[in-house]
């Protein structure tokens, strides 16, 4: 036998065996590496919203739960919380909801976070007070800016409806049509705050001998329709029993323009909803009316009581009392604040406020200042009359309710 040929099969078998062993080791190594990779993937955290298994294991939210969740997220977002806080809301102390108290807030307490701009469009009668309130308010909140436009009460609801004003001063109450137009746009009526008491006075020059006027005489002087019951028109000073100006001196009549709340209120109370005579001189402000009367010969007109000065005098107005007895009522503080004087009136600030929600902090702080002791003292100092305590409390409650 050839020994060399006999060794070849044996060597071949050894090599074949070694190859098998090596292949087995490689396979085992691959399996181990694969297993480690799978295990590593299995322990990696998986976002809940991307996991089909997690989604299937949770019951679907009801519509009520979805709505509540959306409202909660909106409330938290308004408080300035980030998405990270939202995802961990169980681990943080959430801000409490606003508590509506039954008692009125303290009008004399300053508020935090007050800044921005207030745009005021409306009453000329309130223009002086708004400016004074604004200056005093800025001493406490210097970062607040004001834009004040005294264009008449009729412009206030228009500007609020159009969003060009944040507050609307008015010297009369809103009309039904003004409320309706605002409500059609926003789905709720505007909110009105009473901030002061005022009156419309009938003025003559300080040396005029006329001492008083009956309500029917006021109508006969200013009205073309005489709905208050006067038998005839009064056009000259002789008609009023005044001879100082000659026999046929015509009474020069002055009043406010049609955009004014004073114009509307005087039309209602002094003319019994009648029409003005065409010869009434309509002026853009009460200050202009008082100045024209003081500087004219034989002038007479109506304007806000807050514009009274030493060059004119305000006349008592006669009304019929019990048994048709005539009582002449002077525009004194007591008569005006009690409502005995026939041309007494409230002064208002109108705002856009959703029901059952507090005003934004800036407007709330300004109105709170107006209703404070300091704000109402400024009312008295400038020829107007502050509201009483009971009325003040009710107005303060509207700031947060």
C-alpha positions in Angstrom: 0.0 0.0 0.0 1.2 3.5 -0.8 1.5 5.3 2.6 1.3 8.8 1.0 -2.0 8.1 -0.7 -3.4 6.6 2.6 -2.7 9.9 4.6 -4.7 12.2 2.1 -8.2 11.0 3.1 -7.3 11.4 6.8 -6.0 14.9 6.4 -9.1 15.8 4.3 -11.4 14.6 7.1 -9.6 16.6 9.7 -9.8 19.8 7.6 -13.5 19.1 7.0 -14.1 18.7 10.7 -12.3 21.9 11.6 -14.3 23.8 9.0 -17.5 22.6 10.5 -16.4 23.6 14.0 -15.5 27.1 12.8 -18.8 27.6 11.0 -20.7 26.5 14.1 -18.8 29.1 16.2 -19.5 31.8 13.7 -23.2 31.0 13.7 -23.3 31.0 17.5 -21.6 34.4 17.6 -24.1 35.8 15.2 -27.0 34.5 17.2 -25.5 36.1 20.4 -25.1 39.4 18.7 -28.6 39.3 17.3 -30.0 38.5 20.7 -28.2 41.4 22.3 -29.5 43.8 19.7 -33.1 42.6 20.1 -32.8 42.9 23.9 -31.5 46.4 23.5 -34.4 47.4 21.3 -36.9 45.8 23.7 -35.9 47.9 26.7 -35.8 51.2 24.8 -38.7 53.4 25.9 -41.4 53.9 23.3 -43.6 57.0 23.0 -47.2 56.2 24.0 -48.8 57.9 21.1 -46.6 55.9 18.6 -47.2 52.5 20.1 -50.1 50.6 18.5 -50.2 48.2 21.4 -50.4 51.0 23.9 -53.2 52.7 21.9 -55.2 49.5 21.6 -54.9 48.9 25.4 -56.5 52.3 26.2 -60.3 52.9 25.8 -61.1 55.8 23.4 -61.9 59.2 25.1 -65.5 60.4 25.0 -66.5 63.7 23.4 -67.0 65.2 26.8 -63.5 64.1 27.9 -61.9 65.5 24.7 -63.7 68.9 25.2 -62.6 69.0 28.9 -59.0 68.2 27.9 -59.0 70.9 25.2 -60.3 73.5 27.7 -57.8 72.5 30.3 -54.9 72.8 27.8 -56.2 76.2 26.6 -56.4 77.4 30.2 -52.9 76.2 31.0 -51.5 77.7 27.8 -53.1 81.1 28.7 -51.2 80.9 32.0 -47.9 80.6 30.0 -47.2 76.9 30.7 -45.0 75.1 28.1 -45.7 71.8 26.5 -43.2 70.1 28.8 -45.3 71.2 31.8 -48.5 70.0 30.2 -46.9 66.5 29.8 -46.0 66.5 33.5 -49.0 68.3 35.0 -49.4 65.7 37.7 -45.9 66.6 39.0 -46.4 70.4 39.2 -48.7 72.7 41.1 -51.1 74.1 38.6 -52.4 77.7 39.0 -55.8 77.8 40.6 -58.9 78.9 38.7 -60.2 82.5 39.2 -62.6 82.6 42.2 -65.6 84.8 41.8 -66.3 86.3 45.1 -69.7 87.5 46.3 -68.0 90.6 47.8 -66.8 93.5 45.7 -63.0 93.8 45.2 -61.1 96.4 47.1 -61.1 99.5 44.8 -58.1 101.0 46.6 -55.8 98.0 46.1 -53.3 98.1 43.3 -53.1 95.2 40.8 -50.0 93.4 39.4 -49.3 92.9 35.7 -50.9 96.2 34.6 -49.4 97.5 31.3 -50.5 98.3 27.8 -52.7 100.9 26.1 -56.2 102.2 26.7 -58.1 103.8 23.9 -61.1 106.0 25.0 -63.7 107.2 22.5 -66.9 108.9 23.5 -68.4 111.6 25.6 -67.1 115.2 25.6 -68.8 115.7 29.0 -66.5 113.0 30.5 -63.4 114.1 28.6 -62.0 116.2 31.4 -62.5 113.5 34.0 -61.1 110.8 31.8 -57.9 112.8 31.2 -57.5 113.5 35.0 -58.2 109.9 35.9 -55.6 108.8 33.2 -52.9 111.1 34.6 -53.4 109.9 38.2 -53.6 106.3 37.1 -50.3 106.6 35.2 -48.6 107.8 38.4 -49.3 104.3 39.8 -48.8 102.5 36.5 -46.3 104.5 34.4 -46.1 101.9 31.7 -49.7 102.4 30.7 -50.5 104.7 27.7 -53.8 106.5 26.9 -55.4 107.7 23.7 -58.5 109.9 24.4 -60.9 111.0 21.7 -63.9 113.2 22.9 -66.1 112.9 19.9 -69.5 112.5 21.6 -71.4 109.7 23.3 -72.8 108.4 20.0 -69.3 107.4 18.9 -68.6 105.2 21.9 -70.7 102.1 21.1 -69.6 102.4 17.4 -65.9 102.3 18.4 -66.4 99.5 20.9 -68.3 97.4 18.2 -65.5 98.0 15.7 -62.8 97.3 18.2 -61.1 100.7 17.9 -61.8 101.6 21.6 -61.3 99.7 24.8 -63.6 102.0 26.9 -66.5 104.2 25.8 -67.4 107.1 28.0 -71.1 108.2 27.7 -73.2 110.9 29.2 -76.4 109.0 28.6 -77.6 105.4 28.6 -77.2 103.1 25.6 -80.2 103.0 23.3 -81.9 99.8 22.3 -80.5 100.0 18.8 -76.9 100.5 20.0 -77.2 97.5 22.3 -78.8 95.4 19.4 -76.0 96.2 17.0 -73.3 95.3 19.5 -75.1 92.1 20.5 -75.4 91.0 16.8 -71.7 91.2 16.4 -70.5 89.7 19.7 -73.4 87.5 20.9 -73.8 89.4 24.2 -74.6 93.1 25.2 -72.0 95.6 26.2 -71.4 96.2 29.9 -72.1 99.6 31.4 -70.4 101.0 34.6 -71.8 104.1 36.4 -68.9 106.2 37.3 -70.3 109.7 38.3 -73.4 111.8 38.6 -73.9 115.0 36.6 -76.7 117.3 35.4 -77.6 119.4 32.4 -77.9 123.1 33.4 -79.7 125.9 31.6 -77.3 128.8 31.6 -77.5 132.6 31.1 -74.9 135.3 31.4 -74.3 136.1 35.1 -75.9 139.6 34.9 -79.0 138.4 33.1 -82.1 139.3 35.2 -83.8 136.0 34.3 -84.1 134.0 37.6 -85.8 130.7 36.6 -87.6 128.7 33.9 -90.4 126.3 33.9 -89.9 123.0 32.0 -92.6 124.0 29.6 -90.8 127.3 28.9 -87.6 125.3 28.2 -89.5 123.3 25.6 -91.1 126.4 24.1 -87.6 128.0 23.7 -85.7 125.1 22.2 -88.4 122.9 20.5 -90.2 123.2 17.2 -92.8 120.6 18.3 -93.7 121.7 21.9 -94.5 118.2 23.1 -94.1 119.2 26.7 -97.4 121.2 26.6 -96.4 124.8 25.9 -99.2 126.8 24.2 -96.9 128.9 22.1 -93.3 129.3 21.1 -91.0 131.6 23.1 -88.5 133.4 20.8 -87.7 136.8 22.3 -86.6 138.1 25.7 -89.8 140.0 26.0 -91.6 136.6 25.8 -89.8 135.7 29.0 -90.6 139.0 30.7 -87.0 140.4 30.3 -86.8 144.0 29.0 -83.1 144.5 29.4 -82.3 143.7 25.8 -85.0 145.9 24.1 -88.4 145.1 22.8 -87.7 142.4 20.2 -84.3 141.0 21.0 -84.3 137.4 20.0 -83.0 134.8 22.5 -79.7 133.4 21.2 -79.9 129.7 21.8 -76.9 127.4 22.3 -76.6 123.7 22.7 -74.6 120.6 21.8 -74.3 118.8 18.5 -76.2 115.6 17.6 -73.3 113.3 18.4 -73.4 114.4 22.1 -75.2 112.4 24.8 -76.1 115.8 26.3 -77.9 116.6 23.1 -79.9 113.3 23.3 -80.7 113.6 27.0 -81.9 117.2 26.7 -84.0 116.2 23.7 -85.6 113.5 25.8 -86.0 115.4 29.1 -86.3 119.0 28.0 -88.1 118.6 24.7 -90.2 115.6 25.6 -88.6 113.8 22.6 -89.5 116.7 20.3 -87.4 118.3 17.6 -85.0 121.1 18.1 -85.6 124.5 16.4 -83.3 125.0 13.4 -81.9 128.2 14.9 -80.3 126.5 17.9 -76.5 126.9 17.6 -75.1 123.4 18.0 -71.5 123.4 19.4 -69.0 120.5 19.7 -68.5 120.8 23.5 -70.0 122.0 26.7 -67.1 124.4 27.3 -67.9 126.1 24.0 -71.5 126.5 24.9 -70.7 128.1 28.3 -68.1 130.4 26.7 -70.6 131.5 23.9 -73.3 132.3 26.5 -70.9 134.3 28.7 -69.6 136.4 25.8 -72.9 137.0 24.0 -75.6 139.6 24.4 -78.9 137.8 25.2 -77.5 134.2 25.1 -79.1 131.2 26.7 -78.2 127.5 26.4 -77.8 124.1 27.9 -74.6 122.3 28.8 -73.1 119.9 31.4 -73.2 121.2 34.9 -69.5 120.3 35.3 -68.6 123.3 33.0 -70.2 125.9 35.2 -68.0 129.0 35.8 -68.2 132.5 37.3 -69.3 134.1 34.1 -72.6 132.3 33.8 -75.4 131.2 36.2 -77.5 128.1 36.2 -81.2 128.6 36.4 -83.6 126.7 38.7 -86.1 124.6 36.7 -89.8 124.5 37.5 -91.8 121.3 37.6 -95.4 120.6 38.6 -95.7 118.9 42.0 -98.7 117.6 44.0 -102.0 119.4 43.2 -100.2 120.9 40.2 -98.2 123.3 42.3 -95.1 124.5 40.6 -91.8 123.9 42.4 -88.6 125.5 41.1 -85.6 123.2 41.8 -82.0 124.6 41.7 -79.2 122.4 40.4 -77.6 122.0 43.9 -75.6 118.9 45.0 -78.4 117.5 47.1 -81.1 118.0 44.4 -78.9 116.5 41.7 -77.7 113.5 43.6 -81.2 112.8 44.9 -82.7 113.0 41.4 -85.0 115.9 42.4 -83.5 118.2 39.8 -85.2 117.2 36.5 -82.0 117.2 34.4 -79.9 114.9 36.7 -78.1 112.0 35.0 -75.6 109.3 35.5 -72.3 109.3 33.6 -71.1 105.9 32.2 -68.2 104.0 30.9 -69.1 101.2 28.5 -66.8 98.2 27.8 -66.8 95.0 25.8 -67.0 92.3 28.5 -68.1 88.7 28.0 -70.7 87.4 30.5 -69.4 85.7 33.6 -65.8 86.6 32.8 -63.6 89.2 34.5 -62.4 92.2 32.5 -58.9 92.1 31.2 -56.5 93.3 33.9 -55.7 96.7 32.3 -59.3 97.9 31.9 -60.2 96.3 35.3 -57.4 98.2 37.1 -58.4 101.5 35.5 -62.1 101.2 36.3 -61.2 100.0 39.8 -59.2 103.2 40.2 -62.1 105.3 38.9 -64.4 103.8 41.6 -61.7 104.1 44.3 -61.8 106.8 47.0 -59.2 108.7 45.1 -61.0 108.5 41.8 -64.3 109.6 43.2 -62.7 112.4 45.1 -61.5 113.7 41.7 -65.2 113.6 40.6 -66.1 116.0 43.4 -63.1 118.3 42.8 -64.1 118.9 39.2 -67.7 119.9 39.4 -69.4 116.5 39.2 -70.9 114.3 41.9 -69.6 110.9 43.2 -71.8 107.9 43.3 -73.0 106.6 46.6 -71.4 103.6 48.4 -74.1 101.1 47.6 -73.9 101.9 43.9 -70.1 101.8 44.0 -70.2 98.2 45.5 -72.5 97.0 42.7 -70.3 98.5 40.0 -67.2 96.9 41.5 -68.8 93.5 41.6 -69.4 93.8 37.8 -65.7 94.0 37.3 -65.2 90.3 38.1 -68.7 88.8 37.5 
